[in-house]
Amino acid sequence: MPVLHHTTLGESGPRVVFCHGLFGQGKNWTTIAKALADSYRVTLVDMPNHGRSAWTEHLDLVQAADQVAELLDAAEPVALVGHSMGGKIAMLLALRHPHLVERLVIVDIAPVDYPSGSEFAGYISGMQALDLGALSTRAQADEALIPSVPHPTVRSFLLQNLRRDGDSWRWQPNLQLLGDELHQVTGWPTAALEGVEPYPGPTLWVGGARSAYVVDEYAGVMQHWFPRVRRVTVKEAGHWVHSEQPEIFIGILRRFLDSPATQGPAPA
């Protein structure tokens, strides 16, 4: 498997690795990484079919978890942070390769099958419908996306994936594959975990108060796979907790990273 594209900030301290969500890329976490780089070596990874990492023939979260695992070293277990799709990848990595993960942070996602990805499918359709050949500015792309992506913050996030090569524009993510196999992102590969033991390390589960991705009914399955889990809900935040409330998120994350691994995460 090809090595995933990644960058590192910080020169000393324990290692922290970030896995971004659908339509994201490692650099989306730069603000958080810079806030931690004084005390940690922070690695930002582009997931398969995103950013500068290679495209694949199929969308497979288990394979993605194994690819991220190839960047890690058993001699130096890391703090692994994953949001949304990246959270599922991080959970799978911790379950399949627990010796590589010293502690785990999962942001606004659960190890469950979600009933629908229609919102994300709509984003993909809107991005694919954009006439890249007719674009001359990024502002034109922003305006053209308004009907399918009315929320300006989400639209701005998606447009970070639009790249200009010379006189032409292109989308970095593999939109066709993401659209065709979106169920792989919304699902949870239970069959691949047959015989796998729960992850024994400390786990922080961060959810947005305005998000429907982390709810009480998912607490049981989260507790099953991650028995040392501590749940924190961030007020005035939706699915993109870390970008909507960055200072609060950084504070929560730092307390967890600084706490002894033998203990649970510090209260928010």
VENDAGI-V75006 format. One record per helix or strand of 3 or more residues. SS is the DSSP state (alpha for helix, beta for strand). FROM is the first residue (numbers start at 1). TO is the last residue. If there is no record, write none. Layout:
SS | FROM | TO
SS | FROM | TO
This chain:
beta | 6 | 9
beta | 15 | 19
alpha | 26 | 36
beta | 41 | 45
alpha | 61 | 69
beta | 78 | 83
alpha | 85 | 96
alpha | 98 | 100
beta | 101 | 107
alpha | 118 | 129
alpha | 132 | 134
alpha | 138 | 145
alpha | 152 | 159
beta | 162 | 165
beta | 168 | 171
alpha | 175 | 180
alpha | 182 | 186
alpha | 190 | 193
beta | 202 | 208
alpha | 216 | 225
beta | 229 | 234
alpha | 241 | 244
alpha | 246 | 258
